[in-house]
Amino acid sequence: RLVGAAALQEAQALRYTVFSAEFKARLKGAEQGLDMDDYDVHCRHIGVRDLSTGELVATTRLLDHQAASSLGRFYSEEEFSLHGLLQLQGPILELGRTCVAPDYRNGGTIAV
């Protein structure tokens, strides 16, 4: 799990590199070389590091039903017509903003 402001910024920088450079996405925080939005502070972030360099090479974020409830929505409800997710029974976990650095796109990285 990524912890702290510096770790979050590292994840945002990796996301920016992948989403902006490869997919030409227009991202909030682009002027700082980051992909950031209002959801980041409400999510847990996990990552994969190359143990030989310490470099963050993959990241994803997790938004659970409790955090989404405090926000009033899940991220995916803004992107798709999925109204009513918060009314579903039981715990819900939304995975998002997943990305892997180009040199690490292999089964091993995803398996971790």
N, C-alpha and C positions, 0 to 999 in steps of 0.2 A: 504494500500500500504506500502511496506517495503521501508524505506528511509535510505540512508547512507551506508557507508562501513561496519559498524558493522552489520547492518541488512542484507546486502547482504551475508556476511560471515556466518551469522546464517542460512540463507536459503541454502547456499552451504553445510554447515555441515549436515543439515537435509537430503538433497539430497544424500550426501555421505552415511549416515547411511542407508537410504532406498535402494539406488541402489547398493551399494557395499556389505553391509551385507546380504541383502535378495536375490539379483540377481547376485551377484559375478561379477558385472561390473568392468572393468578396467578403472579407471577414472584419468583424469589429475587433479593434486592437491591431490592425494591420500596420499602422504607422509605427508600432513598437515591435513588430515582427512576432506578434502573438495572435492566437485565435482565442478570444475570450468572450464570454457572454454572462448573463445574469444567473445562469444555472450553476456555473462552476463552484461557487462558494457553498452551494447546497448539496453538492455531490461528493461522493467518495471517489478518489482517483486511484487506479492501480496501474502499475507499469512493469515493464521488463527491461532489465539492464544487461548490457554486455559486461560480464564480470571481469574481462581482461582490461577494459577501458573505463568502466563506470558509466558509460554513456547510456542515457535512456533511449531505447530503440523501439518501444511500443508502449501505447497507453490506451486506456479506455476509462470512461467514467460511469458511475453507478448512481442512479437517482431512485431511492426507495419511495414507497407509498407515503411514508410519514413526511419526508422532505417535500415531496410533490404536493401533499396536502397543505403544507404551510405556504407553498408558492401558489396554490390554487390550480395547479395543472402540471402535466408532464410535458417535456419538451416536444415529444412526438405529436401531441395534440395541436401544436402550432404549425407543424409541417403537413399533417394529414388530417383527414376528417375522422377523428377518433374520439369524439366528445363522450364523456361519461366514464373514462377509465377510473377516476377516483371513486365511483360508485360500485365498482366491482368488489366482491367479497374476497377477503384474504389478502395476503401480502403481494405486492407487485414490485418488480425491480426492472427499471428501464436501463439498458446498456446503450451508451452512445458515444459519439466522438472517438470511436475506435480508429486507431491508425498505427501503422508499422512502417519504420524507416525502410526505404527500398532495398538496401543490402541485407535486410533481415526477414524478408518475406519468404518464409519457409515453414514447414510443418512444426519445427522445433519451437519457434517463437510463438506460434499460435497455441501450441500444446501447453506452454508455460502459463 
